């Protein structure tokens, strides 16, 4: 009889822990806004905002840590990618000491881009980031990954967003006659 009670208790404990700690994973969230779409982790939140004529902003952050962020800013016309990054860094420099690496050509998801890694600090605060800029589908896109921990920038949560990132093609296709 002892064996069957232990077996039942063991089974109940296993079911409890499985249901609480990993039996069912929450589905990732999908965001689509003004021609930009990507998937982000279920434990993140996303907010969107129209900033002005043809200018938009998406902010994603971990629900329990606003220090880990993924930002997308875009306009519906093409601008110089280096200028976009330099303007972003200059804005940071208004409130922080910023050190930055040189421009690097590469990829953000499927898009050719340029990027800059940076570190921003002031007394009591420090953050690491990578800013990407590219033009596609008649849009200029600026993407920022930022965290208090440098190693977070290589984490799979950012990889999910980067790999699923898509800019809707605005070109119209003529119908055959």
Steps between C-alpha positions, in 0.01 A plus 500: 500500500789737573625468144170605347468806729856607412426444132185713518676778694789491252258521207312795655826686570621437144174626350509808723857594408445430132194723489672779693847493350501385145217276400349763274702778343319824422470579131717781365320819399483638147495875437402662172495880480513734200675246277749375762451158659695269728453239771599573860508290819178454697658652810558831319258788442475719191376854444461689174474868425462727200746787545412723208447495127633166385702439818432205733641339812480153656631430848531151644632421845500216745191522720702476820813690391469823307880498465494246217346662194449460126406823321404555138469847355414546136389757246323452169781649295866413458771674705874447528567210739818651646311823568224309682752326726700818565181689593406221743846500664496882526164480680649254751798731553267771632453299823774233502869446439501287186779290354439344161662263258548585130226434245474134398331369187295188555150357525199556720286198430480485121584870450839644410579769753765694683528480877685649795556347841497751787526533875324780684557597861456762766542471877293205620388391151651300217358335189629324190344509157516437131328734255423387143385712205384407152270605218249265342155514343506881499560508877800600712524271800697548821508204742648517850580206728599620847555347844681559828690177434715477190453124466121549469554648152588151370204330674244295306222749592664753267576231241126414485413862419783546254438177309126568466537871416320594178433824318199477272581573139325823394560452130189447291492229238321573174232249412549330162257621232 
